[in-house]
Amino acid sequence: MESGMFDLKGKAAVITGGNGGIGLGIAVGLAEAGADILVAARNEQKTNAAVNRLAGLGARAVGTTTNVQNEDEVAEMVQKALNEFGRLDILVNNAGIGIRKSPQDYTLEDWNLIMDINLTGTFLPCREAYSHMAAAGGGKIINIGSMTSIFGHDLVMPYSASKGGVVQLTKSLATAWAKDNIQVNAILPGWIETDLTQPLRTEEDFRERYELISARIPHGRWGTPDDMAGTAVFLAAAASDYVTGVSIPVDGGYVAF
Ligand SMILES: NC(=O)c1ccc[n+]([C@@H]2O[C@H](COP(=O)([O-])OP(=O)(O)OC[C@H]3O[C@@H](n4cnc5c(N)ncnc54)[C@H](OP(=O)(O)O)[C@@H]3O)[C@@H](O)[C@H]2O)c1
């Protein structure tokens, strides 16, 4: 295969939650493959630091303060990418949160917050990007699911429901927008070392669970944000032009075991 199949030079990407963790790992991968990057998240300080890191790699990188729960802010985010780069080729819907509780203890506010950010916050950027990608002749959308898109989880029930939804949203959009040459796929990260999983990895209450999870990862270690970059580059590049509607576990073999 030609190396050009993975080349993202001249492409512009928006990454929600691109200022840390998995989002930043993906941003670095896309930037190293040549893409311009708009980092969209709430914490301005973290976003500035991420933009500086990407610029240090030689990428054209810009930040914007966006809450994916907010329809207007999502529209501004897409407009900012168009203003800065003149195009939008790649959208990575990575922003996400979790709250750990037993199912019966969730309030309606907890449930709505998780659904708003993880599921509605994936739908809104897709809807906003669609007309621009279609008019340009195509595009790539990468949604971030989870192992809980596949498995149930006693301690993160609404998170699981939202991430199951991300997979079905991905399939439906892929089906609808194939005619526009927009490929919509998902990455299902395994157990990755980020702020989100820090309590699980460090708190005494979760020690037994941490050890059970770790023992089940055939690769023999938890993943890092950098481990997500290769699959993201594939799904953002011409190499995946005939791949749409799939959800790829990037999990060190966890699902296979
Ligand atoms: N770590 C894992 O093991 C794992 C496994 C499977 C899936 N995932 C998924 O991977 C994605 C990234 O998680 P992570 O582990 O990298 O966690 P993280 O380090 O906590 O990153 C979450 C990112 O989402 C952003 N974010 C949260 N709420 C937002 C909102 N309302 N609007 C815009 N941005 C928002 C955060 O930035 P601000 O706070 O600045 O907004 C941050 O950049 C999530 O969708 C998560 O569910 C993680």
The ligand as an ORCA input file, in Angstrom:
! r2SCAN-3c Opt
* xyz 0 1
  N      -9.517      5.923     29.819
  C     -10.127      4.838     29.426
  O      -9.794      3.731     29.881
  C     -11.247      4.911     28.436
  C     -11.750      3.695     27.985
  C     -12.768      3.722     27.059
  C     -13.257      4.906     26.589
  N     -12.754      6.083     27.049
  C     -13.339      7.284     26.482
  O     -12.318      8.076     25.917
  C     -12.709      9.442     25.931
  C     -11.609     10.262     26.567
  O     -11.470      9.873     27.912
  P     -10.102      9.908     28.711
  O      -9.921      8.600     29.339
  O      -9.030     10.477     27.870
  O     -10.510     10.896     29.883
  P     -10.045     12.363     30.285
  O      -8.555     12.419     30.355
  O     -10.854     12.668     31.496
  O     -10.500     13.244     29.060
  C     -11.824     13.633     28.842
  C     -11.802     14.773     27.860
  O     -13.133     15.165     27.562
  C     -13.238     16.581     27.708
  N     -14.624     16.878     28.078
  C     -15.358     16.365     29.096
  N     -16.582     16.905     29.117
  C     -16.635     17.776     28.070
  C     -17.635     18.639     27.566
  N     -18.831     18.742     28.150
  N     -17.360     19.385     26.460
  C     -16.142     19.299     25.873
  N     -15.155     18.507     26.306
  C     -15.398     17.758     27.405
  C     -12.220     16.938     28.771
  O     -11.764     18.283     28.637
  P     -12.364     19.511     29.529
  O     -12.549     18.995     30.899
  O     -11.347     20.585     29.370
  O     -13.660     19.866     28.866
  C     -11.087     15.994     28.402
  O     -10.295     16.524     27.370
  C     -14.042      9.499     26.686
  O     -15.101      9.509     25.770
  C     -14.027      8.205     27.471
  O     -15.320      7.771     27.766
  C     -11.768      6.101     27.965
*
